[in-house]
Amino acid sequence: MELITADDVRAAQTRLQGQIVRTPLTVGPSDGPPFLLKPESLQPTGAFKLRGATNAVALLDPAQRRTGVVTHSSGNHGQALAYAAARHGVPCTVVVPEGSPKVKVDRIRAFGARVVTVPPDQRETTARGLQESEMLALVPPFDDPRVIAGQGTVGLEILEQSPEVTTIVVPVGGGGLASGVATAARTVRPHHVRVVGVEPELAADAAESLRIGSLVTWTPERTGRTMADGVRVCLSERTFAHLSARLDDIVTVTEEEIAHAVAVLAHGSRLVTEPSGALAAAAILTGRVATVPGRSEETVAVVSGGNVDPEVFARLVA
């Protein structure tokens, strides 16, 4: 399978100018190991997903813009695609699995998209059915080179903002963000920057896949046990190929460690972070990813999203 290149990521960065927020690098919580934060929770839709969705919409042909786009998403990619499509006057349909956070589904609708709710194991087949029956352009949440290239701009920005970075830590669900960031790091500054992925122990299909060298898929019932709803999906063949070739390491964290990271980011960095968004910070705070004492500029945790149910957030940070 052909992998995306640094040139694809650079081209995406050009398309995204003026369309997304160039999020800052901020200092991590003072009470703990030294690291920087890349708060993608500050994007207009609350997560990094806006990058990939915006890049994909920008590359639609005129016919696709008229008929519209469709995707399947537990929330963050759906919001991002709905937002990007609305800005370009493109109709949008989002297939969401039952049990998706209400706050995310409500925001998808608020951006003008049609929402179709289905059982978790039917999300992708339903989206593909709508693609065929209504002639819609499918924009998957991660299994798409346009989306991966857009997510990779997170890595380019980090390398531009801090040339001393040696480690970038990213959450892994479907693997689009990790694939894009690892591409940027490996091809822009090879042998100088490592990229480490993080999964919940209860949804660690990527860690298992990379360990045995072949793609493993976990059932929705199995991945649904984690509170990190944004990473309950599994890798695709495309993202598995990218991560196999370019990701340096992958670690897992417990539910308790995820909850602790959400609280630490709220109290120590004043960031509202959903459990999926706090995975990278959790790995650093628990020592799964080592840092250099006194050198916060060397390690960056990507805070991938902040779209969390207010009641859930209140319980986690209490």
Disulfide bonds with the S-S distance in Angstrom:
none
